[in-house]
Amino acid sequence: TVACFLDHGVLRVFRSNPYLLPNAVFSAFACMVWLLVFFFLPESLPYEARQARRAAVEAAKELKLEEDRAAMAEEGTAEADGARVKATSYFSYASLTFQLPFLTYPSSVLRAMAAYALCVGYVISTVQNIVLLYQIPVSQHGFGLSPGTLGMLQNCAAVGLLVTQLCFYPRLVQMKGYRWCIWVGLSGVLIVTVPMPLYGLLYDPKKFAEVRMVPLVLMMVTQQAAFGFCTPTTMVWINR
């Protein structure tokens, strides 16, 4: 049905370029999100607060320098040398944190950022792994899927993600909480990706025809829907 729909008029470009449609959809969503963020999301650290924070840091540096100079003047030579070393170490750390400000973040924020990086990396690596594995030729006991078929599978997966974001995630966050959502999301991904070797038993198109596509579609839809519980939660943890 979809193939017949894409055979009309300008829609043929999506049939001849199977990855154009999913990429165009994702790009449109990204542009919509950017517009919503730019126009409607308030800045959590406005310019005035950043300037005040920078001024406070500079004032603390000056105060620390004055204290070290007073200690060097009042104490003996040995104490002055110790204070000088301490001051040097302080300014080395200050310059390092100026270049790498995340070193001053609370440990909870760093853990949340690490969780986000691991979650997104898991999403990307899982999708790429699926795409590569299912292109293995049938002669090598693979599914031998074409780029066009994989593109349609990605479109189906995008539907699962869309349904999660619009219908389930906002309500379940309010009912169960963020930790429950990310636990359910990761569990759902594992449940459908761990049996991938079993899906491979249906590789032969002569024996199983279109039936072999059923577990692949369910797996990709469920996987993306489950990931829809994970990545928003890690972003919320970073921004809270």
N, C-alpha and C positions, 0 to 999 in steps of 0.2 A: 504493500500500500504506500509506504513512504517512498519507495523507488519510483512508483508511478507518479506520485505527487511532484517529485523532483525532476520529472521529465518535461515540465511545462515552462516555456518562456525562459526568463532570466534565472529561474531556479535550477536550470541545468548546470550552472556553474558550481553548485553545491554537490552535484552528482559526480562531476569530473574532478572536483577537488574535495575529497571526503572530509578532510580535517578543517576546511574553511568554516563550516557551520558551527561546530563546537567551539572553535577558537573565536568566532565572531560573537557567539552568545556570551562566552566568558568575558570577552573584552567589553561588551555592552554592559554587563553586570559590574565590571570593574569601574567603568566610567560613571555609572549611576551611583555607586558607593562613594566615589571620589567627590561627586557633586553634593551628595547628602552630607558627607563629612565636612566639606569646605563651608557650606552655607548654614548648616544646622547644628553641628557638634561644637559646643563651647570649648575653648582652650582651657585645659586643666592647669597649665602653668603660663599665664599671660606675660606679655613683655614687661610690664611693671614689676611683676613678681620675680622675673629672671634678673632684672636690673638690681632689685633690692638684694637678691641672693648673692649676686656677684659683688656688690658693694660690701656685704657682710663678710664675705670670704677675704676680700682685700683688707678690710679693717682688722680681721683676725690675724692675718699675716703681719701687718704692721705692729699690732700689739705683741705678738710673739717675738718679733725682732727686738722690740724695746725691752721686753723681759729678759731676753738672752744677753743683750748689751749690759743691762743692769747687773745681771748675775756675773758677767765677766769683770765688771768694775769692782764689785763688792767682794767677791771671793778671790782666792789666790790664783796663782798661775795655773796650777793643776786643774782647779775647778773651772777656770776660764777656758782651758783647752777642752775640757769635757763639754762645757756649754757650747763651744764653737763647733765641736763635732756634732753635738745634738742639733744645733741650728742648721748645720749643713745637711744633716739627714732629713730634717723637717722640710727644708726648701726643696730637696731632691724629691721627697714624696709629694710636696705640693705641686711641683712642676709635672710630675708623673700623673697625678690626678687631674691636672688641667688638660693634659693631652688625652687621658683615658678617664673621663668622668664617671664611667660605670663602676670604677673601683670604690667610689664613695657610696654606692647604692646599698640599701639594707640587704642582708642575706636573703630575706624572703623574696625581694624583687629579683635578685639574681637567680634564685631557684625557679621562679615563675618564668623568667626569660629562657632558662635552660630547658624547662618543660615545653615551652612553645617551640624552641628550635628542634627538639627531638620529635615533637608531634608533627610538625610540618615536614621534617625530613622523612619521617615514617610514611606520611601521606605520599610524598613525591616518589620515594623509592618503591613503595608498593605498587603504585600505578605504573611506573616505568617497568617494573619487573613483570607485571601482568602483560603489558603490551609486547614486551620482548618474547616472553615465553609462548604466547599464543600465535606468534608468527613463525614458529618452528614448522618446517614442512611436514605434511602428512607422511611422507616417506620415512621420516625420522620419528614417527609416532607422536607428532605434534598436531595441533589443530590447523595449522596452515592458513590462518585468517588473513584476508587481504586488508590493506589500509582502509578501504571503504567500510568493510565490516567492523573493524575496530573503531572507526569513527562513529558508526551508528551505536555501538555498545557504549561509547563515551557519552553520547547524547542520552541514552537511557539512564546512565549513571547520574548525569546532571539532573534528571527529573527527580531521582531519589534525594539528592542533596537539596533541591529546591523545596520539596515537600517537607523535609526535616526542618529547614530554616523557617518556613512560613507557618507550619502547623504544630509541630511537636516540640521543638527546642524552647520557644518562649514559654509555653505552658509548663513543661516539665522542669524548667529551671525554677519557676515559682513554686512548684509542688514539691520537688525532691531536692533541689540544690545543685550547685555546680559540681561538687565532687561526685555525686551520683551520676550526673550526666557524662562526665568524662570517663568514669568507670564503665558505664553501659556502652559508650561509644567504642572504647578500645576493645571491650569484650566482644562486641558485634563484629568488629573487623577481624579479630582472631578466629571467631567461629566460622566465618565464611572463607577465610584465606588459608587456614591450616589444612582443610581437606582438598586443596588444589591438586595434589597427586591423584586423588580419587576422580576428580573431574577429567583428568587425562585419560582415564580408561574409556571415555566416550569419544576419543579423538577421531575414529574412523567414520568418515561421512557416508560410506557405502552401507555400513551396518546401522548407524543411528540417525542418519539424515539430519533433519532440523532439530531433533530432540537433543542433540549434543549441545545446542546453544542455550538450552533452558538453564542449566546450572551456571553458565557463564554470565548470562544476563542477571540472574538473581544475585550472584556473587558481587558483580560490579555495582548494581543498584544498592544492595545492602551495605557494601563497603563505603560508598560515598555518603549514604545516609548516616551511617555510623560516624564517619569522620566529621559530619556536620555537627555532632555533639562535642567534638574534641577541640577543634581549632578556635571556635568562639570562646570556649571556656578559658583556654590559656590566655587569650587576649584580655579577657575580663580580669584574670588574676594579675596580669601585668599592670593594668590601669587602676586597680583598686588601691 
